[in-house]
């Protein structure tokens, strides 16, 4: 796929997120994909495989939020198989606290499949609002 096609795929994923709908992400996530959560907190790790990403990472995140996670992207830069996205969360926890982190994501797309997502965000905010990531879920 071209850089432009990769960019359009990632833009559709964020359109789905903004609408809290769609399956574009799951449909294009490679079985051996990795999600790298950068930083120095309990959430900072590499989630390996489609199941660990969708059920481990996102399953736990969904258990904390009042609604399906929503992330609004406002800048996309694509080159080759990489798409870089600046984005901002628009979320509320079940306890009513706002969780509006700011992100930079680096997506790697190969042959129409998402192979890696590297997430940069305020890890102190993650732990302050969402708490520690459970060791059992790691």
Phi, psi and omega in degrees: 000151178281166176302320180295320178293320177297317179299316180297322177299312181292323176299321178295322177299318180286330173296316176302315181298317180299326180267000184052045182210179172088161180234016184304317181299306182298317182297333184249005180279122179294147179301328182256024180296159173232145174242114181260113177265106184283172175113190185231051180225180183294339177278345184286110182185176174254123175266121188248128177093151182303317182294316181294325178288309186284321182262321180288291182295301184286329177299314179293317179302314179299329180291341182263336187264149180290330180228174174302139183305142181229124178230128184255118181268146180227359177206131179232131176231126183235139174209123181060231181268009181250140173229123178256134185230129168265136184207168180221134177283155176220080189222157176228135178284167178298336177275359176094005181273138178290139173230091185239066180291160174250140189229154161231121179248140172243112182259138172244121183242126178236123177052041177081003180244137178282119183260328181205141170234127175247121184251127174246128180203182178279095184291333175294321177295320179305307183288326180294318184268317185265343182084183181286144174286130185294135181299324180296331181275349183286000000 
